[in-house]
Amino acid sequence: MEQLLGFAVPGIPYGCAYAVFAVGLVLTYQTTGVFNFGYGAQAYASAFVFAWLVDGHGWSTWAAFVGSVVILGPGLGLVFDRFLFSRIASTNTTAKVVTGLALLVGIPALLPVVFSNENLVGVPSILFAPGTVYFHLGPDVPVNGIYLSAVLLAVAMLVILVLLLRTTSLGLEMRAAVESRRLLELEGVAAVRVTATAWAVSGLMAGLAGVLLAPTEVTVQAQDYVTLMVAAIAAAACAAMGSMTVAAVVGVLIGVVSLTAQGYLPTSSFWYSAVLPAFPFIVLVGALLFVPRLRRLEQVQDPLSTVDPPPPLPTARVRGREIDRLVHTAFWLLVVVFVGSMLTWMPTSWETVLNQGMAYSVIFLSVTLITGTAGQLSLAQATLAGVAAFSAGQLARHFGLDFLAGGVLGSLAASGVAGLLALASLRLRGLGLALMTLAAALLFDVAIFPAQAVSGGTGGIQLTARWLPLDLLAPNGHAYFLLVFLVLVVCAGAVALVQRGTVGRFLAAMRGSELGAAGVGVNIAWQRVLAFVLSGALAGAGGTLLAIQQTVIAPGEFNYQLSLAFVVIVVTTGVGTVEGAIQAGVGLVVVEQLLQYAPQRLQGLAFVLFALGALTYAAHPEGIVELEKRRWTERAERLLARRHGASATAAVTGRS
């Protein structure tokens, strides 16, 4: 028993942080109808500022707690509500998820720019000294200040929240707001005030969870808060996004069971190295598969909800003939100039950058197909790219297979993984599908990609020239450029054909309304699986190209963070068009390269800029770049119309 307690007690701070975080997620969802993917960024922001104030500026623990948790936490919640989520229609799940992802990607990248990019270490606990042992649960089971602070603060917060929701009129109004804001307003209640209160309270809980977790880690890192978020999501999913009590209990159990199992499992075993780190993600997948209520999260509950208007048509489909002819001429001229420049005078450094951008563009085409065309939000595209890259590397290493041929087989493997993921998610829609793909990406990150048999361990797989049929690794050659350019052209053409063909029409119908598409005879299950399989092949092709250029296939090159960032980047430029994916790939690497000339503190701004663009998705689902193209096209057409009108007037005047 004493040994069990010795292993379990260190898991209590983690469990308390998971519990507070999970309850905050459930509270936000139940009172506002928003599943906030940016919640992990809120927790990280409070922990970062808390550590920055204490470690870097000598603030007292309580003063830093007030500033980072009591003020910053609710403040962020109110900002998110006022300027972002309150402007999104209750039925627009995709916009809610994309906005949350933009916050999750953008805030951690912005904090080092605003505050400091130095490592923040030695974060203190709130109530008690972290290194002091206050009592023992057994001779060898000490309880220190970290454990006491976590338990007391978590219990106090949860008790206050339950009393607020169950014994006050505000709590009743908060529970009623998720059913229908408009019906609540018909009763004379200011729904805006109610939801704002819910966002403030959930922001406070995110800040508290972040500060509770900070003392348990050596440094304050964003990665730890994504793990916190996924464990909390698993707890909230087990509670079917409904019961805060169940969410809190499951959150504590996840923390305690993880640390207890870590003590009993042999460190050299597969269970310790692969299964145990993936435990929260396995719980999440299990909840998504076996909790029936999670399949009904996308059902519209608001009886006064309206149908959102469709996004505007792409500019290329609505511009006038004269402008269209001019754009096509300029496009082909640009292609000729680009290819000529890459083969002649382009510096090697910029040639490398642009080659990488084209490889990313191939992966981004998979986002265009699965999200822009089919309307399915996948958060595992970088993972699928990694499946193809590691498959090609292992085929070359063990069978001497040509790496390009191995890349084709790897793309087929990525398609297979994507198809299995689609089959496992057939009963899930919108939010549930996004959570399933995120869980899959994290499972690959912690359990599959780090395995020696898959990636060669932490060192990765080193590419050699004998695996390649062409001199693709030559530093001053152009063989790799010709390869990646050809693959991009083929993949872009294939996606364009799919979008214009029968499959594209079926996928577009499914994106608009799965129920309506099924009503006219579209096989929804088959179309979803097909969309995932095709997107997996595209992601695999792009992943193979990236691996060739980087010459080392390492696990960290295809992590879940890139999958999240890929969605954010593509929706900024235009998720529904082929040109949007190409602009996203090239734009990303060009912005990152230009920032290399800026001070080091500003070099992480690339993801911040794209995240800001993605925050406009609810108002402009066509993408901010596509929006600007449409505006400039309309201006050009008005200018041409005025000129034609003036010419016609002059002609009439001359004849008279």
C-alpha positions as CSV (number, residue, x, y, z in Angstrom):
1,M,0.0,0.0,0.0
2,E,2.8,2.4,0.9
3,Q,4.5,1.7,-2.4
4,L,1.2,2.4,-4.3
5,L,0.8,5.7,-2.5
6,G,4.4,6.6,-3.2
7,F,3.8,6.2,-6.9
8,A,0.3,7.8,-6.9
9,V,0.9,10.9,-4.8
10,P,3.2,12.6,-7.4
11,G,0.3,12.3,-9.9
12,I,-2.0,14.4,-7.8
13,P,-0.8,17.8,-9.0
14,Y,-1.1,16.7,-12.6
15,G,-4.6,15.2,-11.9
16,C,-5.7,18.5,-10.2
17,A,-4.5,20.5,-13.2
18,Y,-6.3,18.2,-15.5
19,A,-9.5,18.3,-13.4
20,V,-9.6,22.1,-13.3
21,F,-8.8,22.4,-17.0
22,A,-11.5,19.7,-17.9
23,V,-14.1,21.5,-15.9
24,G,-13.3,24.8,-17.6
25,L,-13.7,23.1,-21.0
26,V,-17.1,21.7,-20.0
27,L,-18.2,25.0,-18.5
28,T,-17.4,26.9,-21.7
29,Y,-19.0,24.3,-23.9
30,Q,-22.2,24.0,-21.8
31,T,-22.7,27.7,-21.4
32,T,-21.5,29.1,-24.7
33,G,-21.7,26.1,-27.1
34,V,-18.0,26.6,-28.0
35,F,-15.3,23.9,-27.6
36,N,-12.3,26.2,-27.2
37,F,-9.2,24.7,-28.8
38,G,-7.4,27.8,-27.6
39,Y,-7.8,26.8,-24.0
40,G,-4.4,25.3,-23.8
41,A,-2.9,28.6,-25.0
42,Q,-4.8,30.4,-22.3
43,A,-3.3,28.2,-19.6
44,Y,0.2,28.5,-21.1
45,A,-0.2,32.3,-21.3
46,S,-1.0,32.5,-17.5
47,A,1.8,30.1,-16.6
48,F,4.3,32.0,-18.8
49,V,3.4,35.4,-17.4
50,F,3.4,34.0,-13.8
51,A,6.9,32.6,-14.3
52,W,8.1,35.8,-16.1
53,L,6.9,38.0,-13.3
54,V,8.4,35.9,-10.5
55,D,11.6,34.6,-12.2
56,G,12.5,37.6,-14.3
57,H,11.1,40.6,-12.4
58,G,11.1,39.6,-8.7
59,W,7.3,39.8,-8.1
60,S,6.0,38.1,-5.0
61,T,4.2,34.8,-5.7
62,W,0.7,36.2,-4.8
63,A,1.2,39.4,-6.8
64,A,2.2,37.4,-9.8
65,F,-0.8,35.0,-9.2
66,V,-3.2,37.9,-9.2
67,G,-1.7,39.4,-12.3
68,S,-1.4,36.2,-14.4
69,V,-4.5,34.2,-13.1
70,V,-7.0,36.6,-11.6
71,I,-6.5,39.4,-14.2
72,L,-5.0,37.9,-17.3
73,G,-7.0,34.6,-17.3
74,P,-10.5,36.2,-17.3
75,G,-9.2,39.1,-19.4
76,L,-8.3,36.7,-22.2
77,G,-11.6,34.9,-21.9
78,L,-13.5,38.2,-22.3
79,V,-11.4,39.2,-25.3
80,F,-12.0,35.9,-27.0
81,D,-15.7,36.2,-26.4
82,R,-16.1,39.8,-27.4
83,F,-14.0,39.9,-30.5
84,L,-14.0,36.3,-31.8
85,F,-16.5,33.6,-30.7
86,S,-19.5,35.9,-30.1
87,R,-19.3,36.8,-33.8
88,I,-19.5,33.2,-34.9
89,A,-22.9,31.6,-35.7
90,S,-23.9,28.8,-33.3
91,T,-24.1,26.3,-36.1
92,N,-20.7,27.1,-37.6
93,T,-18.6,24.5,-35.9
94,T,-15.7,24.7,-38.4
95,A,-15.2,28.4,-37.7
96,K,-15.2,27.8,-34.0
97,V,-12.5,25.1,-34.3
98,V,-10.4,27.1,-36.7
99,T,-10.5,30.1,-34.5
100,G,-9.5,28.0,-31.5
101,L,-6.6,26.5,-33.5
102,A,-5.4,29.9,-34.5
103,L,-5.2,30.9,-30.9
104,L,-3.5,27.7,-29.9
105,V,-0.8,28.2,-32.7
106,G,-0.5,32.0,-32.4
107,I,-0.4,32.8,-28.7
108,P,2.6,30.5,-27.7
109,A,4.5,32.0,-30.7
110,L,3.6,35.6,-29.6
111,L,4.5,35.4,-25.9
112,P,8.3,35.2,-26.4
113,V,8.1,38.2,-28.8
114,V,6.1,40.3,-26.3
115,F,7.8,39.3,-23.1
116,S,11.0,37.2,-23.3
117,N,12.5,34.3,-25.2
118,E,14.5,33.1,-22.3
119,N,13.8,29.8,-20.5
120,L,11.7,30.2,-17.4
121,V,12.7,27.8,-14.7
122,G,12.1,27.2,-11.0
123,V,8.4,28.2,-10.9
124,P,7.1,28.3,-7.3
125,S,3.9,26.8,-6.1
126,I,1.2,29.2,-4.9
127,L,0.3,28.4,-1.2
128,F,3.2,26.5,0.1
129,A,7.0,26.2,-0.5
130,P,7.5,23.5,-3.1
131,G,10.5,21.9,-1.5
132,T,9.1,21.7,2.0
133,V,7.6,18.4,3.3
134,Y,4.6,19.2,5.5
135,F,3.5,15.7,6.5
136,H,3.8,12.0,5.4
137,L,1.1,9.6,4.3
138,G,3.6,6.9,5.1
139,P,7.3,6.6,6.1
140,D,8.4,7.1,2.5
141,V,5.4,9.1,1.1
142,P,6.1,12.8,1.7
143,V,3.6,15.5,0.8
144,N,5.2,18.7,-0.2
145,G,4.0,22.2,-1.0
146,I,3.3,21.4,-4.7
147,Y,0.9,18.7,-3.8
148,L,-0.9,20.7,-1.1
149,S,-1.2,23.8,-3.2
150,A,-2.6,21.9,-6.1
151,V,-5.2,20.0,-4.1
152,L,-6.4,22.9,-2.0
153,L,-6.7,25.4,-4.9
154,A,-8.4,22.9,-7.2
155,V,-10.9,21.8,-4.6
156,A,-11.7,25.4,-3.6
157,M,-12.2,26.4,-7.3
158,L,-14.5,23.5,-8.0
159,V,-16.6,24.0,-4.9
160,I,-17.0,27.7,-5.7
161,L,-18.0,26.9,-9.3
162,V,-20.6,24.3,-8.3
163,L,-22.1,26.7,-5.8
164,L,-22.3,29.4,-8.5
165,L,-24.0,27.2,-11.0
166,R,-26.4,25.4,-8.7
167,T,-27.4,28.1,-6.2
168,T,-27.5,31.4,-8.1
169,S,-29.7,32.8,-10.8
170,L,-26.6,33.6,-12.8
171,G,-25.7,29.9,-12.8
172,L,-29.2,29.0,-14.1
173,E,-28.9,31.7,-16.9
174,M,-25.4,30.4,-17.8
175,R,-26.8,26.8,-18.3
176,A,-29.8,28.2,-20.3
177,A,-27.6,30.3,-22.6
178,V,-26.2,27.2,-24.5
179,E,-29.7,26.1,-25.5
180,S,-30.5,29.4,-27.2
181,R,-29.2,32.9,-26.6
182,R,-32.1,34.3,-28.5
183,L,-34.7,32.5,-26.4
184,L,-32.9,33.6,-23.3
185,E,-33.1,37.2,-24.5
186,L,-36.8,36.8,-25.1
187,E,-37.1,36.2,-21.4
188,G,-35.5,39.6,-20.7
189,V,-32.0,38.2,-19.8
190,A,-29.0,39.8,-21.3
191,A,-27.4,36.8,-23.0
192,V,-24.2,38.8,-23.8
193,R,-23.6,39.4,-20.1
194,V,-24.2,35.7,-19.3
195,T,-21.8,34.3,-21.9
196,A,-19.2,36.9,-21.0
197,T,-19.3,35.8,-17.4
198,A,-18.9,32.2,-18.5
199,W,-15.9,33.1,-20.6
200,A,-14.4,35.0,-17.7
201,V,-14.8,32.1,-15.3
202,S,-13.5,29.6,-17.7
203,G,-10.5,31.9,-18.4
204,L,-9.8,32.1,-14.6
205,M,-9.8,28.3,-14.5
206,A,-7.5,28.0,-17.4
207,G,-5.1,30.3,-15.7
208,L,-5.3,28.4,-12.5
209,A,-4.7,25.1,-14.2
210,G,-1.7,26.5,-16.0
211,V,-0.1,27.8,-12.8
212,L,-0.8,24.6,-11.0
213,L,1.0,22.6,-13.6
214,A,4.0,25.0,-13.9
215,P,5.9,23.9,-10.7
216,T,5.8,20.2,-11.7
217,E,8.0,20.9,-14.8
218,V,11.6,22.0,-15.0
219,T,10.7,24.8,-17.5
220,V,7.5,26.4,-18.8
221,Q,7.0,25.0,-22.3
222,A,4.0,25.2,-24.6
223,Q,4.3,21.4,-25.3
224,D,3.3,20.6,-21.7
225,Y,0.2,22.6,-22.0
226,V,-0.9,20.8,-25.1
227,T,-0.5,17.5,-23.2
228,L,-2.6,19.2,-20.4
229,M,-5.2,20.1,-22.9
230,V,-5.5,16.7,-24.4
231,A,-5.7,15.0,-21.0
232,A,-8.4,17.5,-20.0
233,I,-10.2,16.9,-23.3
234,A,-10.2,13.2,-22.6
235,A,-11.7,13.8,-19.2
236,A,-14.3,16.1,-20.6
237,A,-15.1,13.5,-23.4
238,C,-15.6,10.8,-20.8
239,A,-18.1,13.1,-19.2
240,A,-19.8,13.5,-22.6
241,M,-19.1,17.3,-22.3
242,G,-22.0,17.4,-19.8
243,S,-21.0,16.6,-16.2
244,M,-18.4,18.8,-14.6
245,T,-18.2,16.4,-11.6
246,V,-17.4,13.4,-13.8
247,A,-14.9,15.5,-15.8
248,A,-13.1,16.5,-12.6
249,V,-12.9,12.9,-11.3
250,V,-11.7,11.5,-14.6
251,G,-9.1,14.3,-14.8
252,V,-7.7,13.4,-11.4
253,L,-7.7,9.7,-12.3
254,I,-5.7,10.3,-15.5
255,G,-3.0,12.1,-13.6
256,V,-2.8,9.6,-10.8
257,V,-3.0,6.4,-13.0
258,S,-0.3,7.8,-15.4
259,L,2.2,8.4,-12.6
260,T,1.3,5.1,-10.7
261,A,1.8,3.0,-13.9
262,Q,5.1,4.8,-14.5
263,G,6.3,3.5,-11.1
264,Y,5.3,-0.1,-11.8
265,L,6.2,-0.6,-15.4
266,P,9.8,-1.6,-16.4
267,T,11.5,1.4,-18.0
268,S,12.8,-0.8,-20.9
269,S,9.4,-2.1,-21.8
270,F,7.2,-1.1,-24.7
271,W,4.4,-0.3,-22.3
272,Y,6.6,2.3,-20.5
273,S,8.1,3.9,-23.7
274,A,5.1,3.9,-26.0
275,V,1.7,3.1,-24.3
276,L,2.1,5.1,-21.1
277,P,2.9,8.4,-22.8
278,A,-0.1,7.8,-25.0
279,F,-2.5,7.0,-22.1
280,P,-4.5,10.3,-22.2
281,F,-4.8,10.0,-26.0
282,I,-6.0,6.4,-25.8
283,V,-8.6,7.5,-23.3
284,L,-9.7,10.2,-25.7
285,V,-10.0,7.8,-28.6
286,G,-11.9,5.4,-26.4
287,A,-14.4,8.1,-25.3
288,L,-14.9,9.2,-28.9
289,L,-15.6,5.7,-30.0
290,F,-17.8,4.4,-27.1
291,V,-19.6,7.5,-25.6
292,P,-22.8,7.8,-27.7
293,R,-23.5,11.4,-26.7
294,L,-20.3,12.6,-28.4
295,R,-21.7,11.6,-31.7
296,R,-24.6,14.0,-31.2
297,L,-22.5,17.1,-30.4
298,E,-23.1,18.5,-33.8
299,Q,-26.8,18.4,-33.6
300,V,-28.3,21.9,-33.6
301,Q,-30.0,22.6,-30.3
302,D,-31.0,26.2,-30.9
303,P,-34.6,26.2,-32.3
304,L,-34.1,29.7,-33.6
305,S,-30.8,29.0,-35.4
306,T,-30.4,30.0,-39.0
307,V,-28.6,28.5,-42.0
308,D,-25.2,30.2,-42.6
309,P,-24.8,31.6,-46.1
310,P,-22.4,29.7,-48.4
311,P,-18.9,31.2,-48.8
312,P,-18.3,33.4,-51.8
313,L,-17.2,31.7,-55.0
314,P,-13.5,31.8,-55.8
315,T,-12.4,34.9,-57.6
316,A,-11.2,32.8,-60.6
317,R,-14.8,31.7,-61.2
318,V,-16.5,35.0,-61.1
319,R,-14.1,37.5,-62.7
320,G,-14.9,39.0,-66.1
321,R,-13.4,37.6,-69.3
322,E,-11.0,40.5,-69.9
323,I,-9.6,40.3,-66.4
324,D,-9.5,36.5,-66.6
325,R,-7.5,36.7,-69.8
326,L,-5.1,39.1,-68.2
327,V,-4.6,37.0,-65.1
328,H,-3.9,33.9,-67.1
329,T,-1.3,35.7,-69.2
330,A,0.4,37.0,-66.1
331,F,0.3,33.6,-64.5
332,W,2.0,31.8,-67.3
333,L,4.5,34.6,-67.6
334,L,5.2,34.3,-63.8
335,V,5.7,30.5,-64.2
336,V,8.2,31.0,-67.0
337,V,10.1,33.7,-65.1
338,F,10.1,31.5,-61.9
339,V,11.4,28.4,-63.7
340,G,14.0,30.4,-65.6
341,S,15.2,32.1,-62.4
342,M,15.4,28.8,-60.4
343,L,17.5,27.3,-63.2
344,T,19.9,30.2,-63.7
345,W,20.6,33.0,-61.3
346,M,18.6,32.2,-58.1
347,P,20.9,32.0,-55.0
348,T,21.3,28.6,-53.5
349,S,19.8,29.7,-50.2
350,W,16.7,31.0,-51.8
351,E,16.4,28.1,-54.2
352,T,16.4,25.8,-51.1
353,V,13.7,27.9,-49.4
354,L,11.4,27.9,-52.5
355,N,11.9,24.2,-53.0
356,Q,10.8,23.6,-49.5
357,G,7.8,25.9,-50.1
358,M,6.7,23.8,-53.1
359,A,7.0,20.6,-51.0
360,Y,4.8,22.2,-48.3
361,S,2.4,23.2,-51.0
362,V,1.9,19.6,-52.0
363,I,1.0,18.8,-48.3
364,F,-1.3,21.8,-48.2
365,L,-3.2,20.5,-51.2
366,S,-4.2,17.7,-49.0
367,V,-5.8,20.3,-46.6
368,T,-7.5,21.9,-49.6
369,L,-9.0,18.6,-50.6
370,I,-10.1,17.3,-47.2
371,T,-11.2,20.5,-45.6
372,G,-11.8,23.0,-48.4
373,T,-13.6,20.6,-50.8
374,A,-15.0,17.9,-48.5
375,G,-15.6,20.0,-45.4
376,Q,-13.9,17.5,-43.1
377,L,-11.5,19.0,-40.5
378,S,-8.5,16.8,-40.2
379,L,-5.7,17.7,-37.7
380,A,-3.4,14.9,-38.7
381,Q,-2.0,15.9,-42.2
382,A,1.6,16.3,-41.0
383,T,1.3,12.8,-39.4
384,L,0.3,11.3,-42.7
385,A,3.2,13.1,-44.4
386,G,5.5,11.4,-41.8
387,V,4.0,8.0,-42.4
388,A,5.0,8.2,-46.1
389,A,8.5,9.6,-45.3
390,F,9.3,7.0,-42.7
391,S,7.9,4.2,-44.9
392,A,10.2,5.3,-47.8
393,G,13.2,5.6,-45.5
394,Q,12.7,2.1,-44.0
395,L,12.1,0.5,-47.5
396,A,15.4,2.1,-48.7
397,R,17.3,1.1,-45.5
398,H,16.2,-2.5,-45.3
399,F,15.4,-3.5,-48.9
400,G,17.6,-1.1,-50.9
401,L,14.5,0.3,-52.6
402,D,14.8,3.5,-54.6
403,F,13.6,6.3,-52.4
404,L,11.2,7.7,-54.9
405,A,9.6,4.3,-55.5
406,G,9.5,3.9,-51.8
407,G,7.8,7.3,-51.6
408,V,5.1,6.1,-53.9
409,L,4.6,3.1,-51.6
410,G,4.8,5.4,-48.6
411,S,2.0,7.6,-50.0
412,L,-0.1,4.4,-50.4
413,A,0.7,3.6,-46.7
414,A,-0.4,7.2,-45.8
415,S,-3.6,6.7,-47.8
416,G,-4.2,3.4,-45.9
417,V,-3.7,5.1,-42.5
418,A,-6.0,8.0,-43.5
419,G,-8.6,5.5,-44.7
420,L,-8.5,3.6,-41.4
421,L,-8.9,6.9,-39.5
422,A,-11.9,7.8,-41.7
423,L,-13.5,4.4,-41.0
424,A,-12.9,4.8,-37.2
425,S,-14.5,8.2,-37.4
426,L,-17.6,7.5,-39.5
427,R,-20.0,8.2,-36.7
428,L,-18.3,11.5,-35.8
429,R,-18.9,14.9,-37.2
430,G,-17.2,18.3,-37.0
431,L,-15.8,18.6,-33.5
432,G,-15.7,14.9,-32.8
433,L,-13.8,14.3,-36.1
434,A,-11.3,17.1,-35.3
435,L,-10.7,15.5,-31.8
436,M,-10.2,12.0,-33.3
437,T,-7.7,13.2,-35.8
438,L,-5.8,15.2,-33.2
439,A,-5.7,12.2,-30.9
440,A,-4.4,10.1,-33.8
441,A,-1.7,12.7,-34.5
442,L,-0.6,12.7,-30.8
443,L,-0.6,8.9,-30.7
444,F,1.8,8.8,-33.6
445,D,4.0,11.5,-32.0
446,V,4.5,9.7,-28.7
447,A,4.0,6.0,-29.4
448,I,4.8,5.2,-33.1
449,F,7.2,7.8,-34.7
450,P,9.8,7.6,-31.8
451,A,10.1,3.8,-32.1
452,Q,13.5,2.6,-33.4
453,A,11.8,0.3,-35.9
454,V,9.9,3.2,-37.4
455,S,12.2,6.3,-37.3
456,G,15.6,4.9,-36.2
457,G,15.2,6.6,-32.8
458,T,15.9,10.2,-31.9
459,G,18.6,10.5,-34.6
460,G,16.2,9.7,-37.4
461,I,17.0,8.1,-40.7
462,Q,19.9,9.6,-42.6
463,L,19.4,9.6,-46.4
464,T,22.2,8.5,-48.6
465,A,22.9,9.3,-52.3
466,R,22.7,5.6,-53.3
467,W,19.0,5.6,-52.3
468,L,18.2,8.2,-55.0
469,P,18.1,7.7,-58.7
470,L,19.0,11.3,-59.5
471,D,21.6,13.5,-58.0
472,L,19.0,15.1,-55.8
473,L,21.3,15.8,-52.9
474,A,23.9,17.8,-55.0
475,P,24.1,21.3,-53.4
476,N,24.4,23.2,-56.7
477,G,22.2,21.0,-58.9
478,H,18.6,21.6,-60.0
479,A,17.4,18.0,-60.1
480,Y,15.5,18.4,-56.9
481,F,13.8,21.6,-58.1
482,L,12.6,19.9,-61.3
483,L,11.3,16.9,-59.3
484,V,9.4,19.0,-56.7
485,F,8.0,21.3,-59.4
486,L,6.8,18.4,-61.5
487,V,5.1,16.7,-58.5
488,L,3.5,20.0,-57.5
489,V,2.1,20.5,-61.0
490,V,0.7,16.9,-61.1
491,C,-0.8,17.1,-57.7
492,A,-2.3,20.6,-58.3
493,G,-3.8,19.4,-61.5
494,A,-5.2,16.3,-59.9
495,V,-6.9,18.3,-57.1
496,A,-8.3,20.7,-59.7
497,L,-9.7,17.8,-61.7
498,V,-11.3,16.3,-58.6
499,Q,-12.9,19.6,-57.6
500,R,-14.4,20.1,-61.1
501,G,-15.5,16.5,-61.6
502,T,-18.3,14.3,-60.2
503,V,-16.4,13.5,-57.0
504,G,-15.8,17.1,-56.3
505,R,-19.5,17.8,-56.7
506,F,-20.4,15.0,-54.3
507,L,-17.8,16.3,-51.8
508,A,-19.1,19.9,-52.1
509,A,-22.6,18.6,-51.5
510,M,-21.4,16.8,-48.4
511,R,-19.6,19.9,-47.2
512,G,-22.8,21.9,-47.6
513,S,-25.1,19.5,-45.9
514,E,-24.5,15.8,-45.2
515,L,-28.2,15.2,-44.6
516,G,-29.1,16.9,-47.9
517,A,-26.4,15.1,-49.8
518,A,-27.6,11.7,-48.5
519,G,-31.1,12.7,-49.4
520,V,-30.2,13.0,-53.1
521,G,-28.3,9.6,-53.1
522,V,-24.7,10.5,-52.2
523,N,-23.0,7.8,-50.2
524,I,-21.6,9.9,-47.3
525,A,-19.5,7.2,-45.8
526,W,-17.8,6.3,-49.1
527,Q,-17.2,9.9,-50.0
528,R,-15.6,10.6,-46.6
529,V,-13.3,7.6,-46.8
530,L,-12.4,8.6,-50.4
531,A,-11.6,12.2,-49.4
532,F,-9.4,10.9,-46.5
533,V,-7.6,8.4,-48.8
534,L,-6.9,11.0,-51.5
535,S,-5.7,13.6,-49.0
536,G,-3.5,11.0,-47.4
537,A,-1.8,10.3,-50.7
538,L,-1.2,14.0,-51.3
539,A,0.2,14.5,-47.8
540,G,2.4,11.5,-48.3
541,A,3.9,12.8,-51.5
542,G,4.7,16.1,-49.9
543,G,6.2,14.4,-46.8
544,T,8.5,12.4,-49.1
545,L,9.7,15.5,-50.9
546,L,10.4,17.3,-47.6
547,A,12.4,14.2,-46.4
548,I,14.6,14.3,-49.5
549,Q,15.5,18.0,-49.1
550,Q,16.2,17.7,-45.3
551,T,18.3,14.5,-45.9
552,V,17.3,13.3,-42.4
553,I,13.8,11.9,-41.5
554,A,13.4,12.7,-37.8
555,P,10.3,12.2,-35.6
556,G,10.1,15.9,-34.7
557,E,9.8,16.9,-38.4
558,F,6.2,15.6,-38.6
559,N,4.7,16.4,-35.2
560,Y,1.1,17.3,-34.4
561,Q,2.0,21.0,-34.0
562,L,2.7,21.2,-37.7
563,S,-0.7,19.6,-38.4
564,L,-2.4,22.3,-36.5
565,A,-0.3,25.0,-38.1
566,F,-1.0,23.6,-41.6
567,V,-4.8,24.2,-41.1
568,V,-4.2,27.7,-39.8
569,I,-1.9,28.6,-42.7
570,V,-4.1,27.3,-45.5
571,V,-7.3,28.8,-44.2
572,T,-5.5,32.2,-44.2
573,T,-4.7,32.1,-47.9
574,G,-7.8,30.2,-49.1
575,V,-8.6,26.6,-48.1
576,G,-11.0,26.1,-51.0
577,T,-8.7,26.7,-54.0
578,V,-5.6,25.1,-55.4
579,E,-3.8,28.4,-55.7
580,G,-4.5,29.0,-52.0
581,A,-2.5,25.9,-51.1
582,I,0.4,27.0,-53.3
583,Q,0.4,30.5,-51.9
584,A,0.3,29.1,-48.4
585,G,3.4,26.9,-49.0
586,V,5.5,29.5,-50.7
587,G,4.2,32.3,-48.4
588,L,5.2,30.4,-45.3
589,V,8.8,29.8,-46.2
590,V,9.3,33.2,-47.7
591,V,8.0,34.9,-44.5
592,E,10.2,32.7,-42.3
593,Q,13.2,33.4,-44.5
594,L,12.6,37.2,-44.4
595,L,12.3,37.0,-40.6
596,Q,15.7,35.5,-40.4
597,Y,17.1,38.9,-41.1
598,A,15.1,40.4,-38.1
599,P,16.2,40.2,-34.5
600,Q,16.0,36.7,-33.0
601,R,13.1,37.7,-30.8
602,L,11.0,38.4,-33.8
603,Q,11.8,35.2,-35.7
604,G,8.8,33.3,-34.4
605,L,6.3,35.8,-35.9
606,A,5.5,33.8,-39.0
607,F,2.9,31.6,-37.3
608,V,1.6,34.7,-35.4
609,L,0.9,36.4,-38.7
610,F,-0.9,33.4,-40.2
611,A,-2.9,32.9,-37.0
612,L,-4.1,36.5,-37.2
613,G,-5.3,35.8,-40.7
614,A,-7.1,32.6,-39.6
615,L,-9.0,34.5,-36.9
616,T,-10.9,36.1,-39.8
617,Y,-12.2,32.7,-41.0
618,A,-15.7,33.1,-39.5
619,A,-16.3,36.4,-41.4
620,H,-14.4,35.3,-44.5
621,P,-14.2,31.5,-44.9
622,E,-12.7,32.0,-48.3
623,G,-9.5,33.2,-46.7
624,I,-8.1,36.6,-46.1
625,V,-5.8,36.4,-49.2
626,E,-8.7,35.3,-51.4
627,L,-10.8,38.1,-50.0
628,E,-8.2,40.7,-51.0
629,K,-7.9,39.1,-54.5
630,R,-11.6,39.5,-54.9
631,R,-11.6,43.1,-53.8
632,W,-8.7,44.0,-56.1
633,T,-10.4,42.2,-59.0
634,E,-13.7,44.1,-58.3
635,R,-11.7,47.4,-58.4
636,A,-10.1,46.5,-61.6
637,E,-13.4,45.6,-63.2
638,R,-15.0,48.9,-62.1
639,L,-12.0,50.7,-63.6
640,L,-12.4,48.9,-66.9
641,A,-16.1,49.5,-66.9
642,R,-15.6,53.2,-66.4
643,R,-13.0,53.2,-69.3
644,H,-15.4,51.3,-71.6
645,G,-18.2,53.7,-70.6
646,A,-16.0,56.7,-71.4
647,S,-14.9,55.2,-74.8
648,A,-18.5,54.4,-75.7
649,T,-19.6,58.0,-74.8
650,A,-16.7,59.4,-76.9
651,A,-17.7,57.2,-79.8
652,V,-21.3,58.3,-79.7
653,T,-20.3,62.0,-79.4
654,G,-18.0,61.6,-82.4
655,R,-20.7,60.1,-84.6
656,S,-23.1,62.9,-83.7
